[in-house]
Amino acid sequence: MTTPASIARPAIDGGDPIRRDPMPARIQVDETELEAIDRVFRRRMTDGGAFDRYDGPEVDTYEQELAAYFGVKHVTCVSAGTAAIHAAIGALDLEPGSEVIVSSFTDPGSVMPLLFNGLIPVFAEHDYDTFLMSPEGVRAAVTPYTRAIIVAQIHGYVADMAAIGAIAREHNLTVIGDTSQAHGSTLNGSRSAPFGDIGAMSLMSGKHMVAGGQGGMVATNDEAIYWAAKRFADRGKPFGQAATTNTGIGLNYRMHEIEAAMGRVQLGKLESIMTRRRDVLAGIFAGIRDLETVRPVRALPGVEINPWSAMFYVDTERLTVDNRRFAEALVAEGIPASAGYRNAIVYGLQFWRERKTFGTSGWPFGFELLGRRTEWRDYHHPTVERIARTLVLIEVHESWTRREADQTAAAFRKLEAAYRR
Ligand SMILES: Cc1ncc(COP(=O)(O)O)c(C=O)c1O
């Protein structure tokens, strides 16, 4: 028989879990995506074309719809978020050896394209309260070689773009907003995709809205950057130019028609996905409001987040367990949790620690570029480390209901009661 004592004892310590049944699966698609793909497929069965973006209207239309939704003049769709970052950087045509300030917590796809263009990523310190890259961290990272900043808006949160933008203007830097994890989050009411000069967004299957399995887009109000990104994403074809042959180098990052057909349907669902995710988050927040050792990561004033994973800090000084054990205890209660987001600290990944780039060259580190010898750096940002020691992530999504939100809050309450000093 279940006794109050065994309910109160954390499941990881032998008590009964809050939830025994699996969490609801994230159902991303329904008949509407199927119909859209079917329409493209059937058209191709009679008109003889294939699925390349130049064979039909889907990618072009998707680009126009994305631009309208995000309130930006130009969008070019690409094959992945990593491709979007690469095309955005490629569009800037920076000299090898130039430095680009990047978020320390982000997906490697937000950083690795720099190395392919001979650029030096410089990892910025983060802000504890909002989790994201801090303006002070950006300022400290600026050198005479800095040319751009890539701000990753992680888990739906939005960084202090006004302050970062001011630093960028002072030093003539381009701001690239990586909104892969923040589809539809708003800043002062604006759902602008870039939150900067250029936006890069992943549309892969784990994100809020998806374009099939993979996908991405570059968004900008600057027409010259738009054409340059489009050229980079298709091997330097002379888009927007009078030339008749390829005018620069690039890769093939084209999105195809089936991806766009699905992406168009998903765009129409984004608002409802966002509302449902916000409801889940609000439910969890309401249920833990009076806790003393657990609190949500704070969004800046003026920011309305579209939650990806939900982020919480645990006050490990007032608990008898660290955040890893806390997350394991949540998992034992039936709540999908993890600690620290350490696999997203890019300067902590093996490739960075071992300076593994191209063969044994170390390129672009250790070369005479822009009149100085480029150096690889080891980073130990104290706030990034503190975040990693105290962060707990919960993998929420739009198929969750009030029940899952309440159970998550109940699990936090139970664990605070069990582990508070
Ligand atoms: C912040 C961020 N940037 C870039 C990427 C790379 O996107 P993709 O996986 O579509 O290449 C991702 C996700 O995967 C991401 O979360």
The ligand as an SDF file (V2000), in Angstrom:
LIG
                    3D

 16 16  0  0  0  0  0  0  0  0999 V2000
   21.0270   27.2960  -31.3460 C   0  0  0  0  0  0  0  0  0  0  0  0
   21.2460   26.3710  -32.4960 C   0  0  0  0  0  0  0  0  0  0  0  0
   22.0190   26.7740  -33.5290 N   0  0  0  0  0  0  0  0  0  0  0  0
   22.2490   25.9820  -34.5870 C   0  0  0  0  0  0  0  0  0  0  0  0
   21.7100   24.7200  -34.6620 C   0  0  0  0  0  0  0  0  0  0  0  0
   22.0490   23.8800  -35.8240 C   0  0  0  0  0  0  0  0  0  0  0  0
   20.9200   23.5820  -36.5740 O   0  0  0  0  0  0  0  0  0  0  0  0
   20.8310   22.2710  -37.4810 P   0  0  0  0  0  0  0  0  0  0  0  0
   20.8270   21.0870  -36.5710 O   0  0  0  0  0  0  0  0  0  0  0  0
   19.5330   22.4320  -38.2090 O   0  0  0  0  0  0  0  0  0  0  0  0
   22.0000   22.2860  -38.3860 O   0  0  0  0  0  0  0  0  0  0  0  0
   20.8700   24.2690  -33.6240 C   0  0  0  0  0  0  0  0  0  0  0  0
   20.1950   22.9560  -33.6040 C   0  0  0  0  0  0  0  0  0  0  0  0
   20.3300   21.9600  -34.0200 O   0  0  0  0  0  0  0  0  0  0  0  0
   20.6510   25.1030  -32.5070 C   0  0  0  0  0  0  0  0  0  0  0  0
   19.8900   24.6940  -31.4920 O   0  0  0  0  0  0  0  0  0  0  0  0
  1  2  1  0
  2  3  1  0
  2 15  2  0
  3  4  2  0
  4  5  1  0
  5  6  1  0
  5 12  2  0
  6  7  1  0
  7  8  1  0
  8  9  2  0
  8 10  1  0
  8 11  1  0
 12 13  1  0
 12 15  1  0
 13 14  2  0
 15 16  1  0
M  END
$$$$
